Amino acid sequence: DAGVIQSPRHEVTEMGQEVTLRCKLISGHNSLFWYRQTMMRGLELLIYFNNNVPIDDSGMPEDRFSAKMPNASFSTLKIQPSEPRDSAVYFCASSLRQSGELFFGEGSRLTVL
Amino acid sequence: GQNIDQPTEMTATEGAIVQINCTYQTSGFNGLFWYQQHAGEAPTFLSYNVLDGLEEKGRFSSFLSRSKGYSYLLLKELQMKDSASYLCAVILTGGGNKLTFGTGTQLKVEL
């Protein structure tokens, strides 16, 4: 079975541009998590969904960030407009709600110049 | 609020045993995970503890004491490939299945 699939793997963009990160969950999983990882702050939870419904978005830094889950297998994280401080690795992870164990994608490394 | 503490870095010798500690202070606790993350890669699951005691899985073991807010990951017969970051993460009561991670312990295994 394919794992969690993220795209793009790497993105370099200029400040002010819109960035869209994509994630495909493992088939059958019903929870989806977006994390951001930096050297300074480690892995921070941005938002998570259960059964396509956003449950906790308290980690979303500000209104520039938005996440959607249009169907049970796919999610997007959008940053508009992007800023240099958004530079990080963004991980998507999925799980079965009752298990707690997260399966991470390979991450999207974002650099905002 | 919640606080999860791990040492930032550790160094150990190939073939030896190393213990990586994690302490947590949370307003509710429902389980603790350990993940391994090699440089440039995604975190991968190592262990899960919800009850007090030791869980053993091959060369890796994880211990939990809920009353002390303390866990450790024990790695035996260290190999060079064990050089990685080890992340402690907790699930909080009422937090659904949301994991909150510590900042990780960077382990370097030397010859």
Chai-1 contact restraints between the chains, C-beta under 6 A:
chainA,res_idxA,chainB,res_idxB,connection_type,confidence,min_distance_angstrom,max_distance_angstrom,comment,restraint_id
A,S31,B,N97,contact,1.0,0.0,6.0,A-B,restraint_1
A,G42,B,T103,contact,1.0,0.0,6.0,A-B,restraint_2
A,G42,B,G104,contact,1.0,0.0,6.0,A-B,restraint_3
A,L43,B,F101,contact,1.0,0.0,6.0,A-B,restraint_4
A,Y48,B,K98,contact,1.0,0.0,6.0,A-B,restraint_5
A,I55,B,G96,contact,1.0,0.0,6.0,A-B,restraint_6
A,R97,B,N97,contact,1.0,0.0,6.0,A-B,restraint_7
A,G100,B,I91,contact,1.0,0.0,6.0,A-B,restraint_8
A,G100,B,N97,contact,1.0,0.0,6.0,A-B,restraint_9
A,E101,B,F45,contact,1.0,0.0,6.0,A-B,restraint_10
A,F104,B,A42,contact,1.0,0.0,6.0,A-B,restraint_11
A,F104,B,P43,contact,1.0,0.0,6.0,A-B,restraint_12
A,E106,B,A42,contact,1.0,0.0,6.0,A-B,restraint_13
A,G107,B,A42,contact,1.0,0.0,6.0,A-B,restraint_14
